[in-house]
Every structure is written in C-alpha cells, then in structure tokens.
C-alpha cells in the first residue's frame, strides 16, 4: 500500500520518511536556507545591488574597488572541482542500515550487532567510464558505494553492480582506464567501450574475460539503481572478539528484483532523458517509495581458503552462491535526497581503507592497490588532507588527533601541543587508553620472497567466464551475442576483431562463431581447450536475471494512451488496481490539455506525444471508448508507441474497443480477444486483452504480465516491428 504523501506549501511532494537524526545533526550547522534573507557577501556584508558593477559613470569603466563584483566572479571562476577520473557520473541519497541479528560470531563491528539500531548511510551510484556530462544508460559497470556513519567511525563499502573486476592487480588499473576512456588523439567515443583501444587491451589481457561477459550482458544496462545488485567485489576479512578471522564478500540484494533495459532502449533513452537513472532514484524517494536492499555476506573460514577450484583472493572470480551461500543479515533503506548535489553527492569521498574494528583487509591484490589510490585521488580532487571535514564526509564519532592546518581546515584546535609524546598536555590525545576500543589489524603470518609475479592459482581466466555463459537463459545469451556484435563491429582494426573471436572461443565456441559471423572475421576452427582443473560447478542459477524477483509491480511506470472520448470507467478500474499494487500511472495524449471521457469525466494529461516515449515506461494500457480509439488509429505516434513497446517485450493491456487499435499495429502474431462484449481475458506473450470492460481477472492478468518485466518469447520472431 502506498504511504500517504506529505505536501509542502508549494505543492511539491515530500517523502514522509527522513534520514536518521545523527546525520541531520551532523550536517545541520552547515545547512543554509536563503528564503527571506537579504543578499550578503561571504563575510556577511549586506548587498543592495547584484545586477550592476561599480562604474565610473553609467557608461564608464568598471572599477577594481568593486569588492562584491570581485568576490562573485572569483567564486564563480573557482566553483568547479576536478571530476573523478572514474565514476564521474553519479547520483546519491541518504538513508539507514539496520542489521537483522547480531553478527558477533563473525565480527566485532558494532554496527553489525544490535538489530534495534539504525546506522545512517549515504550511498552513491555511478557509471565508471564516462565524464560527468555523459548519459546514465550507457553500457558500463555501475558503482555502488556506501558510507556508513557508525559510532566507531566511517566505514566505506566501495563496490559495483558486477561481482568481479576487469583486472587482478591494481597496478593495471591505469592501463585499463586509459584504454576504455575516449581515445587520446580525438577524444572519441565518450562513455563507450566500443572502440579499438579498449578491445586491443582486452585481447592482450586474458584475465579480463570474465568481466567482459558481465559487461556484454544486460547487467550493464540497469532499469534502475533500485533494481540493481551491489557487490563489494574484493575479498575482505571479518574479525570477531576472539580474534578469529573469516574471508568475506559483501552483497546488496534489491527487494524489487534485478531488472535491466535492452540495448535499443538505452540508446534512445540517452537522447530523450540522459538523466534517466538519476531521475528515477530522485523521484522514487520524493514519492516515499524508499529503495531497499538486503545486505548479504558470503563467509569462508580461513581453514577452507584452498578448498575451491578458484582462488578466493582473485578479484576476477566470484564465489558461486551454490558453493558459498549468501546470508542476508540486514537491510539498507534510502529515504532522503540530498539538499545540494555538489555539497553532498559531488564532494562525498569514499575509500576502501575506511574500516572499523572487526572489518579488515585480505591480500587481494586489487584491494591492496585501491587502499592507496582512492585516498590519493581525494587529496587532489578535494583540495588537500582536510576533505574529511566536509560535512558529508565528517564522522559522527569524536575526532581528537594532532593533525593540523592545510587548505580548508574547519576545526579550531585549542591548546599548545600538536605532537606525541608530550608533557604539557599530559600526553593527550594518547593512543591505547582502552585496549578494546582501538583498531587492531588482524595478525596474519606473512612470509615469502619479494617478487613481481602472480600466483599460479590466478591463471585460470576462462572457467568462470564459461560458468557465467552457461548460466544465462537463451534470451540473455542472445543479448550478449548482439552486444559483442555491436562492440566488435565498431572496431576499425580487423586484426583486433579476429583476436576477440579467438579469445572468446576459450569461453564458448558457439559464442565465438556468432561474433565472427557478424564482424567479418574467420570463425574459430577448434573447440575451447578444457581448463586444467575441472570446475565443480557448470552453471549457477544466481547469475541469471531470469531467476530474479517477479512478483511485484511496485514503482513500475505504466503509460495509459487515451484521447477525448475514452472510457472513464475502464480507465479508473485498471488505474485503481495497478496503483493498489504500487505502480505509477501516467496518462499520455496528443496535447497536455485535460481530456474528457465519453461520460464527461475530465482527467489531467501527464505527458504529450512530443515529450513521451514507450522506452520511458514498463508497460502500456489502452482503455476503450470508440471516439478515443478512432482518433488514435489515425495517429502514427500511437501506433509506433505500441509497436515499440511490443518490440521491447513489455506488457500491453487493452479493453473493449482498444483491442481494435491493437489490430492496427504490428503485433498480430499474438492472440487477441475476439468476441465483442464478452469478458473473456486473453493473455498471450504479455499482451492482455478483453473485448469487454476490465474485470478483476483482467486486472490480475495485466498485473502478472507487468511483474514479469519482459516477455522475451517475442524476440523469437525475426519480423519484429521496427
């Protein structure tokens, strides 16, 4: 049931839920509201005119003594900071995390102990490769970074929506990003991997094969941040009070299920609404539809470190859930949008080295490098070592140390001493006042020669890429093939195209054959070489989105196509049924003026043809009403809207005369209700029709069809409408 919305004096909807008071208290001294206030300089001097510079005469030169002009322009000239090298395009929100039960068995981290406590969080979602001005819906991995404001300090869980990574060792990260970024001679293409330098890097870096399979899948095209998994990627350690350690991988499981867009859609959305995912997150929170994920952990005891057919420290490998089950131990809820994008979302700084007692690092070579790189980047991007004093980055716990000075210092430290040991201040602040309070690194025994080499256990690059491929449903496999065909078809270098085909023959022979078929290269002549060590698992249900949650239509956007003379009772019946399940209804018509039903009912139009498109919606419903249907039959936009929704395998519903409108489109491969006036409900390939007014059976059938997300069976028809 949707929560009652709170409405401000301006009429804007407000989320009735707010972030936890701890974050509010932390940020409140820095929050400024200018409503009802006179304009001042940064030093508080009141200003009466900000439209005219100080001049020597009304047509004379501007005077240098105009301090207001100088301050205003100087601040403007300097108000941009360096964008992130990666993850530049982002969107964030506040919320809280709450553990289900004490995790004392595995960790002493306090925020994972008490189910009654809520830990404030700030989460930032992002694309990886593109600049700040790129589109949300590009084919790319997505960042999923969570800042926990715990009572013991800041804990940052920096992850992605893909559980593995491109490379095994962080020293290769500059090479990876230089390859995937726009080519340096012409700065083309933006936020895209379909170019020669990236795939040249791929064919020369076999460890990347597994990640490429994920990026070529629909996982790289999320329908919404709210319908996207998150993974910690790296292997960490949990340490309990008895100093017993466990290897751990972290997961975020969305309660709406894991759902994606399709490639044709994302290309259109990038032009129609480049802020698609950002807008979706913002609007959901404003409407009170708080995004939720369950927090999961995979645990491997240190004694079992070498019992698998993969190395648990290899970041290009996942831990199959059939072998290492995910324990769902808590919930993340996002319930407040930022007050200021720059001050919060842009200035928030995450770093994997920000941990709390009970969470420690493993020897994962990618993680080890990230511990340095994130901090180093923030020192440059945010102007120096005091970026932790920016409100969004401030810890809620007390800070007492001898760090001093530097750019943008906010803390005013009292006293004479800024060193340890000291006598003048009785040695304060002093370490080790309470042995149970301090952070203690896990005492791992380490021995070995200093070398530059990879472990032999890291050298199987294709087994899990094959596992991923084998786990996909037929539609998912076809989408991966088409993604490869698009990406490799964009390459100018034919030798690189051939190398891609040969490389991915090691993953699956038929996949390589299909790539070669489309990109003008020779198909591979040999079957893939079997791995030296046979994997224990050939496929994993957890990897296919076909097995995700499909029992809810909560927050799904439904387009209703109608014109003057529509059937108001049919519209009201379906609208009420879908909204009861949490769906969002938007009426689309030729103009934004209100439209009237055949019995005089007037409703507002949310979007008109020029500003709407089927790619912005999850499903389509068309109510009857002969006048409305006759008008829409003559309108190309309506016919195209339905054809496009059908092409993208979305649910479509129509009642009474509207069934005749479907007959005018290109979806005639499906069975439609035929007996006029009869309440028989026909549901075929996600198209639900009834020649009568909608009944409870019709509304239920439409709900079920929408909840399936897509009806991939339609893709088997090669003559799909374009």
N, C-alpha and C positions, 0 to 999 in steps of 0.2 A: 504494500500500500504506500503510495506517495505521501511524504510528510507535508504538512501544511506549510506553505511558503510565507516567509516574512517579507513585507513590502515596505520600502522606505518612503519618505515623503515625496521623493522624485518619481516614485512608481517603479523603481528598479527592484528586482527580486533579490533577496538576501538569503544566504544559507543560514538556517536557524542554528546549525552547529558551528562552533568556533574552535580554534586550536586551543591547546591546553594553556592555562593561565601562566605557567612558568615561562613559556616563550613570549607571551604577551608582556609579562613583567620585565623580561629581559630587553625587549625591543621598545617598550613604551617611552622611555626617556628620549629616544631618538626620533620618534614619530612626530611629524609636523602636519597640521591641518591649517590651510591658509584661508578657509572660509571666514568672512567677516573681519579679516585682518588687513591693515594698510601695508602697502609695499615698503620694504626696507632694504638697505644694503646688508651684506653678510655680517656687518658689525652692529646692526640694529638701528642705523640712522634712517629715519623716515624719508621717503621719496615721494614727491608730488607729481612728477612727470617722467615717464619712462619711454615716451614716444619721440622726443626731440633731444638731439645732442646740444650741448652748450656751445654757442657760436658767438663770434664777434659780429653782431648784426644778423638780421634774419636771413641774409644771403651770404654771410661771411664764412670764414674758415672755422672748422671745429677746433675747440681749444683743448690742449693737452690736460688742463687742470680739471676736466670733467671726470671726476673720480667714479661717478656712477656708470658712465659710459665705459670707462676702462675696466671696471670690475665685471660688468655684464658681458662685455665682449671677451675678456680674458677667460672668464669661466666657461663661456661657450666654446672658445677655441680649444679648451683642455678637457671638455666633458666626456670625451671618449677614451676608454682604456683599450689596451690590446685585446683583441678577441682571442679566445682559446685556440691553440694550434689545432687541436681536435676537439670534438664535442662543442663546437662554437654555437650551433643552433640548438637552443634548449628552451624548456618550459618547466616551471616548478610550482610546488604547492606545499602548504603546511599541513600537519596532522599529528597523529599519535600512533604509538606502537604499544601493544599490550600482550604480554605472554600468557599462554593458557594455563601452564603449570610450571612449577619450579624445575629448572634445568640443573639443579645442584649436582646431579650425578655426573654431568659433563663439564660444567664451568662455574666459576665463582663470580662471573659478571653479574652485578646486582640487578641490572635492568632485565635479566632473564630469570629472576627468582620469584617475584611477587605478582600473582595474577590480578591483584587489586590496583596495581599502579599503572598509570599511563605515562609513557616516555614521549615527550614532544619530539617531532621529527620535521625535517624539511627534505623534500625529495625533488630531484631534478632529472627530467627525462631529456634525451638529446639524440640527434644524429651524430655520426662520427666524422665523416669526410668533408662535408660541406661547410661553407662560411656562414656567418650569422644571417646573411640575406638569402640563403638557399631555401628550397621548399621542404616542408615537413615529410612529404610522402615519397622521397627518393628511395631507391633500392640501397639499403645500408643497414649495418647493425645499429642498434639503439642503446644509448646509455641509460642506466637505471641506478642513480646514485642516491644514497640515503644517509642523511646526517642525523644521528641520534643525540639529543641533548640529555645525556644521562647524568645522574647525581655524582658519578665518578669522573666526569669529563666528556669530551666529544668522542663519539665513535662514528667513523665513516665507513660505510659498506659501499664500495665503488664497484658497480657491476654493469652488465649488458643484458640484452634480451636474448642472447645466444650463450650457451653454457661453455663454449670453448673459444679459443682465440686463434688468430692468424699465425702466430709465431710462438716458439718455445722459450726464447731467451730475449729479454728486454733490450739487449744490445742491437737487435734487428729492428726495433720499433722505428727509428728514424728512416730506415730504408723502406719499410712498409708504407709509412705515411708519405714520404717523398714520391713513391711510386703511384699511390692512389689519388693524391692531390692533382689538380689541374697541371698539365704538362708545362714545364717552366718556360718554354720558348713562346707559347701563345696563350697561356692561362686558360686552356680549354681541355676537357669539359669540367663544368662546376658540379660538385656533389654527385659524381658518377664514376663508376669503376669500369665502364665500357670504353676503354682506350688502351693503346699499345703499352704504355709504360707499366700499368698495373699488371696486365697479363704477362708481360715479359718477366716481371718479378715473380708472378705465380709459378710459371713453368720452371723457374730456376730455384724455387723454394718448395720442395715437395711436402714439408711439414704443414703447409697451408691448406692441403687438400680437404681436410675435414671441415674447416671453417668455410671454405668456398661452397661446399654443398649446402650449408645453412644459409649463406648469403644469397645463393641462387634459388632458394626455396621461398615460399610465401611468408616465412618468418621475418623476412627483411622488409615486409610491406604491412605493418600492423594496422588493423582497422582503427585502433585507438590505443593510447597509452594504457587505458583502463582495461584493455583486453590483451595485454602483453605480459608474458612471463619475464621475471628478472632472475639473474644468476650472478653469484659472486665471482664466477669464473675461476679464480685462483683457489688453491688449497691452503686453508688456514689451520691453526690449531686451537682447540678449546682446552683449557686447563682448569681442573677443579681444585678445591681446597686441599686435597691430599697430594697435590702436585702431579696428578696423573693426567696425561695428555692424550688427546684424540685428534685425528685428522678430520677436518670438516669441510663440506661445501655448502654454500648458502643458496636458498631459492626463495623467490616470491611467486606465489600461485594466485592469479586473478580469479576472484569469485564469479566474474562474468564469463569465464572461459577464455581460451586463447583463439582469437579470430583475426583474420587478415583481409586485406583488399586484394584485388587482382591487378596484374600489370597494366592492362588497358585503362583501368580506373585511375591508378595513381598518376599516370601521365596526364590525364585530363584534370584531375584534382590539382596538380601542381600549377596549372594555369588558372583554374577557376577559384581556388582557395589555397594558396601556398601555406596558410596557417592552419590547415585542416586539423591536425592532431592537437596543436596548441589550443585552438578554439574549442575543440571537443572537451578537453580537460577543464578549461576555464568554465564553460557553460554548465558542465555536469556539476561542478562544485557549487556554483552560484545557485543552481536549481535545488540543491540539497541532496543530489544523487551522489553521495560520497563514494569515490572509488575505494575498493577494498581488495587487499591481497592477504593470503595466509603466508606466514613465514615458515619455511621448511629447512630442515638440516639433514644432510647425509653424514653419517658417522662411520669412521673406520678406526678401529683401535690400532695403536702403533704396532702391536704384535702382528697384525694382519697386513702390514704395509706391502709385503711382497707376494701376497696370495692371489693376485689378479693377473690377467693376461695383458694388462696395461700398467703403466707407471702412474701411481696416484698423484705424483707431483708434476706430471706433464700437462701444461695448460691447453694443449691441443686435444686432450682426451676428456670425455665426460665419464662419470660413474653411472653406468646403466641402473635405472631405478629397480629393475628386476633383481639385480645383484646387491645393490645398496639402497634399500627403500628410503623414501623421503618421509621424515617425521614432521608433521605440521604442528608447530609449537606456539604460534601466536598470530596476531592479526595486525595489519597496517591499515589505517584509515586516513585518507586525505580529506580535510574538511574546511580548509580556508585558503583562498587565493592570496597571492602576495599583494601588499598595498602599493608597492613600487617595483616594477620589473628590474630596473637597473640596480637599485639598492639591495635587492634580495636575490633574485634569480641570476643576475649577471655577476654579482660580486660574491656569491657563495663559493667557497673553496673547499673541495673535497680532497682527502689524501688518505691512501690505504694505511699509512703509518699512524693515523689517529685511531688508537685502540684503547681499550680499558682493561683492567685486570681480569683475567680469565679468557682473553682472546689474544692469540699470539700468531706468529708467522711460521710458515714452513719453509723448506728450501726450494720451493717452486721458483725456478729462475726468472720467470716473468714477473712474479710478485716482488722478488728481491730488487729488481730494477725499478719497479713502479714506486717503491718506497722512497727513492731519491727523486725521481722525475717529477712527480706531482708537486712536491714542495718547491723544487727549483723553479718550476713554471710559475707558481703563485707569487714567488718573490719578485719576478719581473712583471707579471700582469697586474698585480695589485699594489705595486709601488714600494715593496720593502717588507721587512720582517713583521710589521705590526698589522698585517692583514687579519690576524686573529682577533683584533679589537673592533673590526667592522661588525655592527650589530648582528647580522645574520650568521657570522662565524663565531660569535662570543660563546664561551662555555657558560653553563649555569652554575658550575661549581666555582668555589673561591680560587682566585689566581694570586699566588704570592711567590715571587721569584726575584732574581736580580737582573732580569733583562731590562735594558734601559734604552731610551732615546730612539733615533731612527725616524724616517718620514712617517707622518700621520700618527704619531703617538697620542693616544687618547687618555691613558692612565696617568694620573698625577701621583707619583710615588713620594711619600714623605720619609724623612729620616736621612742620616748621613751615610749609611753603609749601602753598598751595592756589590758585595763580594762575600765569599765564604772561604775560610772561616773568618769570623770577626769577633771582637770582644766588646766593641762599642754598642752593639745591639744584641748582646747576649747570644750571638751566633745565629740569630733569626734572619730570614727564614731558613730553617735547618732541615736536612733530609732525615728520614728514618725515625720520626717521632713516634710512629706507631707501625710496627712491622707488618700488621695485617692490612694497612691502608695503601701502602705504596705499590707501584707496578714492579713486578719481578718477572724478568724474561725466563721462559722455560729453559732449564739447564740441560740442553741437548749435548750429548757427547759427539764431538766432531773430530775426524782425523782424515788425512789424505794429503797427497801431493798437490801443490799449486799448479794447476794446468788450465789451458784453454781448450776444452773439449766437452762433448755431450756424452751423457751416459748411453750405453748401448740400449738400455730399456726405453729410450726416447726415439728410437729409429724406425718404429713401425708407423708409417704415415698414412696408410690406406685402409686398415682394418675397420676403424670406426667411421670413416667416410662411407665405406660399404655398408656398415651397420645402419647408418642414417638412411641411405638409399633403400635398403631392404625394408626399412620400417615405414616407408611412405606408402600412402594409398595410391591407386592409379592416377587420380586427378593431380595429386601432389607431384608425382613423378613427371607427368606431362608438363606441369608448370615449370619444373626445374629444367627440363629439356628445352623448353621455349626460352627460358631465361638465358641459358647458355647460348642458344642460337642467336638471341639478340645481342648479347655482350660480345661474343666472339665474331659475330658478323660485322661489328663496328670496327674491328681491327684492320689497319692498313697493311700490316706485315703478315704475309701468308705463312712464313716460317713459324711465327708465333702461334698462328691458328692451328697449324699442324701439331705443334708441341702440346697445345692444350688438349687436342684429341688424344694424343698418345699418352699424356699424363693421366687423364681421367678414364682411360681404358683400364688403369690399375684399380679404379673404383668399381666400374661396371662396364662390360663390353658393349651392351646394347645402348647405354647412355652415350658412349663414345661414338658409336655408329651413327646415332641420331644427330649428334653435334656435327660430325663430319658431313653428313648428308646436306645440311643447310648452309654450311660456310665454305664449301668449295675445296675441301681437303680430302686426302685419301683416308678411307676408313681403316681402322686398325685391323691387322690380319691375324693377330694372336689373341687368345683369351687372357684375362688378367692372371698374373702369377699369384698363386696362393701365398698367404703370409707364412713366415717361418713357424709361427706358433698359432695353431688354430684357435680362433676366439671362442669363448664359452657361449656367446650369445650371437644369434644370427639376425635378430630383429628385436625392436623394443616398442611396445605399444605407446609408451610415454612420449615418444618422439613425433608421432603423427598428430596433427591437429584434428584429424577426423575423429579422434577419441576424446576430444575435449568436452566441456560442459555444453549441452544443447537443450536445456530445459527451462530457459528463461528468455524473455524478450525485454527485460528491464533496460531502460535508456535507449532502446533501439529507435531510430528515426524512421517514421512511416510517412511517405508522401501520398496525399489524397488529391487526385485530379478531379476538378469539378468546375462547372460553369453555371451561369444563371439557368434555373430550371432543374437543378439537381434534386434528388430525392432526399429531403432533410431527415426523414425517419431512418432511412438506411444509413446515412452518414452518422447520425447520432448513436445508433445501435453499435456499429463497429468501433467508433471512436471510444465509446464508454468501455467496451470490452477490452480494447487494447490498452487504454490508459489504466485500467484496473490492474493490468499486469506490469505497469511501469513503463510502457512505451511512450514515445513522444510523437504527436500528430502535427503535421504541417500541411495546410491547405495551399495548393498551387493552382493558379488560374492565369488567364491571359493578362489581367491587369491587377493592380494592388487594391482597387476599389472593392468594397464588400460585395458579395454575391448573394442572390436570393434563391431560396429553394422553390419548388413548384407550389408549395403551400404558403409562401410568403415569409418563411424563416430567413433571417439575414445573418450571415457569418462573415468574419474577417478573413481576408486572404493573407497568408504569411509570406509567400514568395510569388513573384510572377515569372513567366516563362524566361525572361531575359536573365534573371538572377538565380535561377534554379536549374538543377540537372539531376538526372537519376543517380549519378555517381556520388551524390551527397547523401543518399538515403539507403536504408537497409531493405526496404520493401515498398510496394505500391498498392494502394487500394483505390478503386473507382466505384463510387455509388451510382445507382441508376438515376433515371429522370430523362425522359425522351428528349426534351429540349437541350439539356446539357450534353447528352451523348451525340445528338445530331450535329451540334456545333463543333464538338471535339473531333468528330470524324473528318472534318474539313481542315483540321489544323495539323500541319506537318510536325510541329513541335511535340504534340501529344503522342502521335504515332511513334515518333522517334524515341520519346521518353520511355514508352512501354517496351519497344524493341530493345533498347539499350539495357534496361533493367533485366529483360529476359536473357540477353546475351551474357550479362554478368551473373546469371544464375540466381537472381534474387526472387523472393516470394512475391507473387502478384495475386491480388484478390479482386473479384468483380461480381456485382449482383444485378439482377433483373436486366434492364436494357443495356447495362455496361458490358454484358457478355457479348453483345453485338459489336461493341467497339473493339474488343479483343479479336474478333473475327476479321477486322480490317487490318490487323497488324501481321507481322511475320512469325507469329508464334503458333501457327496452325498445326504443328506437329503434336501439340498436346490435345488431350481430350477436354472439350468444354461441355458444360451443362447444356442440354439440348431442348428439353421440354419446357416451353414457355409457361411461366406462372407456377411451376412446380418447385417445391423446396428441396429437391434432391441436391446434395452437395457433391461436387466432383472435384477431387484433388489429384492432379497429375503433374509430375515433375515440378512441384512447387507452385503451380497455378491453381488457385482455388476459385471455383465459380458456382453460382446458383442462379437459376432463372427467376427466382422469387426474392422477396426481401430477406435480409440476413437473419438466420435463426441462430440459436445457441450452438448448433452443430457447425454452422458456417464459421462463426466467430472462433470456435475451438480449433477448427481446421486451419484457419488463417494463422492463429497464434502458433500452432505447431510448425507450420511451414516457415514462419519467420524465425523461430528458435533454431531451426537447422542451419541458419546463417547462409548457406548456399546449397543449390541443388545441382551438383556437378554432373549429373547424368545428362544434362542438356548439352554439355561440351562434346558428347559423342557424335552429335550432328555436325557434320562438316559445313552445312549450309546455314549456319547461324546468321541472323541478321547483323548487318554491319552498322 
